[in-house]
């Protein structure tokens, strides 16, 4: 507006620079809008990826825990069978009959 009123070469140059500045600001605002959109999309993708990785991680940890527990169970030797305490009758032993030596004691 100033350049149309004054009409000097300096006023025209300043007016052109002002228009270029506003055009540059508009391009910057538009590019930041695109950047904001890209940032939001990237954040959504990252959160979705983190959720799926967290689920995968929990499942993997649970499975590995099962594997380690099974390996520990296999590594421990079984306890030997305990000998029964007390008197065993011939009927409990099965078909073995008491010997004559045993009857005398």
Secondary structure per residue as TSV (DSSP state, phi and psi in degrees):
chain	resnum	aa	ss	phi	psi
A	1	X	-	360.0	-39.4
A	2	X	H	-62.4	-38.6
A	3	X	H	-68.0	-31.5
A	4	X	H	-73.6	-30.4
A	5	X	H	-79.3	-48.4
A	6	X	H	-80.6	-48.5
A	7	X	-	77.8	10.0
A	8	X	-	-82.8	156.7
A	9	X	H	-59.9	-35.8
A	10	X	H	-66.9	-40.9
A	11	X	H	-65.4	-37.9
A	12	X	H	-65.9	-43.1
A	13	X	H	-62.6	-43.4
A	14	X	H	-64.4	-41.0
A	15	X	H	-62.8	-42.1
A	16	X	H	-64.6	-41.5
A	17	X	H	-64.1	-38.1
A	18	X	H	-63.6	-43.7
A	19	X	H	-63.8	-42.1
A	20	X	H	-63.2	-39.3
A	21	X	H	-63.6	-45.5
A	22	X	H	-64.7	-36.7
A	23	X	H	-65.5	-41.1
A	24	X	H	-64.6	-39.7
A	25	X	H	-64.3	-39.7
A	26	X	H	-64.1	-42.7
A	27	X	H	-63.8	-38.1
A	28	X	H	-65.9	-42.6
A	29	X	H	-63.3	-42.8
A	30	X	H	-64.4	-43.3
A	31	X	H	-67.2	-36.8
A	32	X	H	-67.2	-33.4
A	33	X	H	-62.2	-43.0
A	34	X	H	-64.3	-41.3
A	35	X	H	-64.9	-39.3
A	36	X	H	-63.6	-40.7
A	37	X	H	-64.1	-46.1
A	38	X	H	-62.4	-38.8
A	39	X	H	-64.5	-43.0
A	40	X	H	-63.5	-42.8
A	41	X	H	-63.8	-42.0
A	42	X	H	-63.9	-39.4
A	43	X	H	-65.1	-42.2
A	44	X	H	-62.4	-44.0
A	45	X	H	-63.7	-40.7
A	46	X	H	-64.4	-42.5
A	47	X	H	-65.1	-40.7
A	48	X	H	-64.4	-40.6
A	49	X	H	-65.8	-40.7
A	50	X	H	-64.3	-39.4
A	51	X	H	-64.9	-45.5
A	52	X	H	-67.4	-36.5
A	53	X	H	-68.4	-37.1
A	54	X	H	-64.4	-42.8
A	55	X	H	-63.0	-46.2
A	56	X	H	-60.5	-42.2
A	57	X	H	-64.1	-44.0
A	58	X	H	-62.9	-44.0
A	59	X	H	-63.3	-42.6
A	60	X	H	-64.5	-44.1
A	61	X	H	-61.7	-40.3
A	62	X	H	-64.8	-42.7
A	63	X	H	-66.6	-41.5
A	64	X	H	-64.9	-36.6
A	65	X	H	-61.5	-42.1
A	66	X	H	-62.2	-42.5
A	67	X	H	-63.7	-46.7
A	68	X	H	-64.1	-39.9
A	69	X	H	-62.6	-42.3
A	70	X	H	-64.6	-40.4
A	71	X	H	-65.5	-42.1
A	72	X	H	-62.8	-39.2
A	73	X	H	-63.0	-39.5
A	74	X	H	-73.4	-27.7
A	75	X	H	-76.4	-30.9
A	76	X	S	-76.0	129.9
A	77	X	-	-70.5	148.9
A	78	X	-	-70.5	150.0
A	79	X	-	-72.2	139.3
A	80	X	-	-67.2	150.5
A	81	X	-	-65.4	141.2
A	82	X	-	-84.5	141.3
A	83	X	-	-75.9	134.2
A	84	X	-	-68.6	146.5
A	85	X	-	-103.3	137.2
A	86	X	S	118.6	-175.4
A	87	X	-	-85.6	134.9
A	88	X	-	-111.0	121.6
A	89	X	-	-78.1	158.9
A	90	X	H	-60.1	-31.4
A	91	X	H	-66.8	-34.9
A	92	X	H	-70.4	-33.2
A	93	X	H	-72.3	-23.2
A	94	X	-	118.3	-130.6
A	95	X	S	-91.0	0.6
A	96	X	-	-70.0	133.9
A	97	X	-	-98.6	144.6
A	98	X	-	-65.2	140.1
A	99	X	-	-82.6	164.7
A	100	X	H	-66.0	-34.3
A	101	X	H	-64.9	-33.9
A	102	X	H	-74.3	-34.0
A	103	X	H	-69.0	-29.3
A	104	X	H	-76.2	-22.2
A	105	X	-	-87.3	360.0
